[in-house]
Amino acid sequence: MGKFIVSAFLCEQRKELPVPSADISDKSILVVGANVGLGFEASVHLAQLRPKRLLVTARNVTKCQQTIAGKDVQQRASISAIDARPLELGSFASVAQFVNRVEEEDFQVNAIIANAGIHTTRYTKTVDGWETTLQVNYLSTALLSILMLPHLIESSTPQSASRLVIVSSDLHYLANKLTGVDQWPSILEKLNDPDYCTSSVMSDRYNLSKLLEVMFVRELSSRLSAPTPVAVSAVNPGFCHSRLARSQTNPFMRLGVATLKTLLARTTEMGSRTLVHPAVEPGEMSRHGCYLSCYEPKEESDYTISTEGREVSRRLWLETIDVLSRVDSRVQRIVDEHLRAR
Ligand SMILES: NC(=O)c1ccc[n+]([C@@H]2O[C@H](COP(=O)([O-])OP(=O)(O)OC[C@H]3O[C@@H](n4cnc5c(N)ncnc54)[C@H](OP(=O)(O)O)[C@@H]3O)[C@@H](O)[C@H]2O)c1
């Protein structure tokens, strides 16, 4: 059943997951948002598996140099085949520049872990005019995924499909239904509208952004050819000890989150295993198009699989491609060349 069930959540939180151990000596992997938290710990796991190349991103050059390429990941994994590049998801130009640089360097990517994300209830806009959570967690993640798709396809072999792992959350189960969505001329414009984004709407924004990611995975995966050259999945890392909620200013909420973390949270290292597993372990075809929790496919939220949810998902895909095509002309070409119409 596609619901948030407290007993299942508690059970998963306590589950000890095996450490990923695949041979990735001939694989090149990209981790987005790797300076702290789950992305950092996933990078350490990957580095310890000694990939051909590990490319990690942080928001700016300083964070890249100091936190990633400098001391942490390299010291803990004691290898040097790690590169760091700046990538700011609050800017479409930064995503395009990142992809341009990857292309100039001819980086042959086998797996991408799209991990970067924010959790905030404040309405702010990015330089591109989109509500920040909507752009960082959804639109820019979608742009990066589509621009990198040809590279993932190129690296794929019949024995091993490339992987695209988008880090979602079980909080997508708790996202509110989009009441009245059938009357909205544009879903994305409505979600961006400051008049619509009241404090109660914004209190759900993170959950909704994670639902949008699940829908994106479903739409993208269903448009790839069969057998797929790229195994696409959404993962739930579980509730972890990271600083994701650092922008929370309400002292009661902060106390509540801190208490829940003390009682329930997984270590960030344990949560990070859920990101690494679908990116490197065999069996990728059985995970294609799936929402994964504790390494296993799990049903998405009831809303996602409802008639309304499917229609929202389909419209959202079309709108997303439309918005992103206006941002970067490569998007429509990639969609036309590599994805099937539905
Ligand atoms: N922790 C949990 O309990 C939990 C549960 C379910 C899902 N998740 C998901 O797991 C992912 C990682 O979260 P986390 O818990 O590791 O949180 P975190 O410690 O706050 O890490 C988030 C990462 O995303 C980066 N980031 C944020 N905004 C960005 C932007 N505009 N452009 C580029 N990078 C940006 C951060 O960079 P800076 O350090 O520069 O901000 C950081 O590297 C997120 O997608 C989150 O939704 C987490």
The ligand as an SDF file (V2000), in Angstrom:
LIG
                    3D

 48 52  0  0  0  0  0  0  0  0999 V2000
   18.3380   13.6130    6.0290 N   0  0  0  0  0  0  0  0  0  0  0  0
   17.1820   12.9900    5.9090 C   0  0  0  0  0  0  0  0  0  0  0  0
   16.5910   12.5490    6.8920 O   0  0  0  0  0  0  0  0  0  0  0  0
   16.5940   12.7980    4.5360 C   0  0  0  0  0  0  0  0  0  0  0  0
   15.4560   11.9810    4.4260 C   0  0  0  0  0  0  0  0  0  0  0  0
   14.9060   11.7750    3.1730 C   0  0  0  0  0  0  0  0  0  0  0  0
   15.4850   12.3750    2.0600 C   0  0  0  0  0  0  0  0  0  0  0  0
   16.5870   13.1670    2.1950 N   0  0  0  0  0  0  0  0  0  0  0  0
   17.1460   13.7510    0.9740 C   0  0  0  0  0  0  0  0  0  0  0  0
   18.5270   13.4750    0.9230 O   0  0  0  0  0  0  0  0  0  0  0  0
   19.2050   14.4760    0.1500 C   0  0  0  0  0  0  0  0  0  0  0  0
   20.4340   14.9330    0.9080 C   0  0  0  0  0  0  0  0  0  0  0  0
   20.0160   15.5420    2.1120 O   0  0  0  0  0  0  0  0  0  0  0  0
   20.8950   15.5470    3.4380 P   0  0  0  0  0  0  0  0  0  0  0  0
   20.0430   15.0110    4.5100 O   0  0  0  0  0  0  0  0  0  0  0  0
   22.2340   14.9700    3.2300 O   0  0  0  0  0  0  0  0  0  0  0  0
   20.9820   17.1320    3.6860 O   0  0  0  0  0  0  0  0  0  0  0  0
   22.2330   18.1090    3.7690 P   0  0  0  0  0  0  0  0  0  0  0  0
   23.2100   17.5870    4.7370 O   0  0  0  0  0  0  0  0  0  0  0  0
   21.6240   19.4390    3.9950 O   0  0  0  0  0  0  0  0  0  0  0  0
   22.8710   18.0270    2.2990 O   0  0  0  0  0  0  0  0  0  0  0  0
   22.2320   18.5880    1.2140 C   0  0  0  0  0  0  0  0  0  0  0  0
   23.2050   18.7680    0.0780 C   0  0  0  0  0  0  0  0  0  0  0  0
   22.5380   19.4530   -0.9750 O   0  0  0  0  0  0  0  0  0  0  0  0
   23.2980   20.6220   -1.2910 C   0  0  0  0  0  0  0  0  0  0  0  0
   22.4840   21.7170   -1.7710 N   0  0  0  0  0  0  0  0  0  0  0  0
   21.4910   22.3750   -1.1370 C   0  0  0  0  0  0  0  0  0  0  0  0
   21.0360   23.3720   -1.8910 N   0  0  0  0  0  0  0  0  0  0  0  0
   21.7580   23.3510   -3.0430 C   0  0  0  0  0  0  0  0  0  0  0  0
   21.7610   24.1280   -4.2080 C   0  0  0  0  0  0  0  0  0  0  0  0
   20.9750   25.2030   -4.3510 N   0  0  0  0  0  0  0  0  0  0  0  0
   22.6300   23.8200   -5.2000 N   0  0  0  0  0  0  0  0  0  0  0  0
   23.4570   22.7730   -5.0700 C   0  0  0  0  0  0  0  0  0  0  0  0
   23.5210   22.0060   -3.9770 N   0  0  0  0  0  0  0  0  0  0  0  0
   22.6650   22.2880   -2.9700 C   0  0  0  0  0  0  0  0  0  0  0  0
   23.9540   21.0080    0.0200 C   0  0  0  0  0  0  0  0  0  0  0  0
   24.9980   21.9420   -0.1900 O   0  0  0  0  0  0  0  0  0  0  0  0
   25.2990   23.0760    0.9540 P   0  0  0  0  0  0  0  0  0  0  0  0
   25.9800   22.3570    2.0650 O   0  0  0  0  0  0  0  0  0  0  0  0
   26.1590   24.0540    0.2390 O   0  0  0  0  0  0  0  0  0  0  0  0
   23.9780   23.6440    1.3600 O   0  0  0  0  0  0  0  0  0  0  0  0
   24.4110   19.6340    0.4740 C   0  0  0  0  0  0  0  0  0  0  0  0
   25.5410   19.2350   -0.2320 O   0  0  0  0  0  0  0  0  0  0  0  0
   18.1820   15.5750   -0.0940 C   0  0  0  0  0  0  0  0  0  0  0  0
   17.6760   15.4520   -1.4090 O   0  0  0  0  0  0  0  0  0  0  0  0
   17.0780   15.2700    0.9120 C   0  0  0  0  0  0  0  0  0  0  0  0
   15.8240   15.7170    0.4800 O   0  0  0  0  0  0  0  0  0  0  0  0
   17.1470   13.3740    3.3940 C   0  0  0  0  0  0  0  0  0  0  0  0
  1  2  1  0
  2  3  2  0
  2  4  1  0
  4  5  1  0
  4 48  2  0
  5  6  2  0
  6  7  1  0
  7  8  2  0
  8  9  1  0
  8 48  1  0
  9 10  1  0
  9 46  1  0
 10 11  1  0
 11 12  1  0
 11 44  1  0
 12 13  1  0
 13 14  1  0
 14 15  2  0
 14 16  1  0
 14 17  1  0
 17 18  1  0
 18 19  2  0
 18 20  1  0
 18 21  1  0
 21 22  1  0
 22 23  1  0
 23 24  1  0
 23 42  1  0
 24 25  1  0
 25 26  1  0
 25 36  1  0
 26 27  1  0
 26 35  1  0
 27 28  2  0
 28 29  1  0
 29 30  1  0
 29 35  2  0
 30 31  1  0
 30 32  2  0
 32 33  1  0
 33 34  2  0
 34 35  1  0
 36 37  1  0
 36 42  1  0
 37 38  1  0
 38 39  2  0
 38 40  1  0
 38 41  1  0
 42 43  1  0
 44 45  1  0
 44 46  1  0
 46 47  1  0
M  CHG  2   8   1  16  -1
M  END
$$$$
